[in-house]
Amino acid sequence: MKFETKAIRIQTERSQHREHGTPIFPTSSFVFDDAEQMRSLFAGEETGNIYSRFTNPSVREFELKIAALEEVTDAFATASGMAAVFAVFMTFLKKGDHVLASRALFGSTFNLLNNRLASWGIEYDFVDPKTPESWNEKVRPNTKMLFIETPSNPGLEIIDLEKAGQFSKKHQLIFCVDNCFATPYLQQPAKFGADIIVHSATKFIDGQGRVMGGAIAGNKDLVNEVRGFCRSTGPSLSPFNAWVLSKSLETLAVRMDRHCENAMALANFLGTHAEVSKVNYPFLESHPAFHIAKKQMSQGGGLVTFEVKGGLQQGRDFLDAMEMLSLSANLGDTRTIATHPASTTHAKVAEEVRLEVGITNSLLRISVGLEHIDDIIYDINNALKKSAQSIN
Ligand SMILES: *Cc1c(COP(=O)(O)O)cnc(C)c1O
């Protein structure tokens, strides 16, 4: 089956009611036929549902779809993207281990590495996403994992997945990719050797700004280790959210096509705008890693960033001058959203570190939605003009 078909046709087994739409199972526990079945399920001699912190049919349907779309053998769903990232670190890293991570990471992932892992005795080093050749120097005998994000949030840095895969193999590292920005529709990291793929399902997978969720995909053995950790620590996804996310996957392909088409058009428009000093979009030829993006992604994604000529003040004035676009912290919604990373999501990251990954003071991030592109461009053009007037 092709991607679109799997996203639609993988479904929980039909019940005695012969429902067409997928059912939802909002239950915290499951009943056993007898004491013997209960014993054998707990002993792991047969598989089946026991308690929704462990497994739930609605959650399982979502997991099986994610695994199929990423073309790996299993997946585990979590209550948020950060729960997925944290579970991956905690499952595979122990005291005395060392992890290499791209410097261009989502703000909370960066904070987790920077401020939390040390208290469990786990060490880390950041590597430059642009130069995989330089990573060898950072490898230590205790290095266990490479963790990267491509395209990165919010700098849209692209990491060569093929090189990262070869590097991980050479040093026998667990290769983890946060695939949130691309989704499996645009990029499948397992094809480049990724062992673990992490998602914030809150973003494009839900795609309508409704629920939180996350997922960890990979081969059965590795995912089983994650499941074991999560079974006793409890970051499980709610059955309701799983049902919403599973339905959302049915439209992922058509939504992503339109997100990408609108984003490409917006990037082209901004590229010619007098008030814009820089535009960043993976499928613009001016992107420093354009050729790598073309090699590993089928389209450029739904995020565009740009810098205004008037710097920080014009950036803030731009946000205040928008009439239709939402000023909101989410991304991957049907609605176009603008944010200013330097003063919000990345405010806790030191300025010199931010600048290294392209998060300048005047950088604006647009999560391009599914409204008509003419209306998106109209609002952005007006806000650019107004913010320029207030500067001059
Ligand atoms: C949002 C995001 C996360 C965290 O996901 P939540 O669902 O908000 O916990 C992780 N990685 C990336 C790239 C993100 O954009």
The ligand as an ORCA input file, in Angstrom:
! r2SCAN-3c Opt
* xyz 0 1
  C       7.065     21.205     19.338
  C       8.276     20.412     19.122
  C       8.677     19.447     20.059
  C       7.936     19.220     21.357
  O       6.663     18.759     21.150
  P       5.428     18.997     22.177
  O       4.340     18.213     21.586
  O       5.204     20.480     22.218
  O       5.887     18.504     23.504
  C       9.806     18.700     19.786
  N      10.514     18.904     18.653
  C      10.166     19.834     17.737
  C      10.989     20.005     16.518
  C       9.039     20.621     17.937
  O       8.701     21.548     17.027
*
